[in-house]
Amino acid sequence: MLRPGERPAVVWAFLYLFSVLCGYYILRPLRDEMGIVGGVKNLPWQFTATFVVMLLAVPLYSAVVARFPRRTIIPIVYRFFAINLLAFWLLDRSGVSEVWVAGSFFVWVSIPLAASITMT
């Protein structure tokens, strides 16, 4: 049973987690498709790159999140990832090596879920 005044926090928490998971599950099929652009033989290297980047990114992200209030950091993080999506789209359209863009996208999409779970 919710106490008076807790309902808005529960609704915002639900909406936050729903939007994170919804976005991830929309991008995950694209990530999987992009992962095989360079060939199935490169998938182990992409998972290794994901692991290494996650080892670096999650502690850094956690340290940043610990220093700022959630009310400040959540909009910044959302804007950062929206700008990243636009950057990947521009890279895809600009003629940069498809294999490198696809591999980077694979690693990039694999990282945010772990980072966003750290924040909740």
C-alpha positions, 0 to 999 in steps of 0.5 A: 500500500502506498503512503500519501505522497508516494504515488508520483514517485512510483509513477515516475520510477515506472515511466523511467524504467519503462522508457529505458527498457522500451528504448533498449528493446527497440534498439536491440534488434538493430544492434544484432543486425549491425553486429553481423555486418562485419561478419559473424566471425567478428562477433566474439571481438565485438562482445570483448569490446563491449566488456572492455568498454563496460569496464571503463564506462560503468565506474566512470558513469557511476562516479558522475551520477554519484556527484549530481542529483538525479533531477539534473543528471537524467535529462543530461543522460537522455540528451546525450544518448539522443545526440549519439543516435543522431551521430550514428545516423549521420555516420551511417549516411556519410559514407564512413566505413559501414563495418566500423559504424556497425561495430561501434553501434553494436558496442554502444547499444550494449552499454547503456542498459548496464549504466542506466541500471546502475543509476536506478 
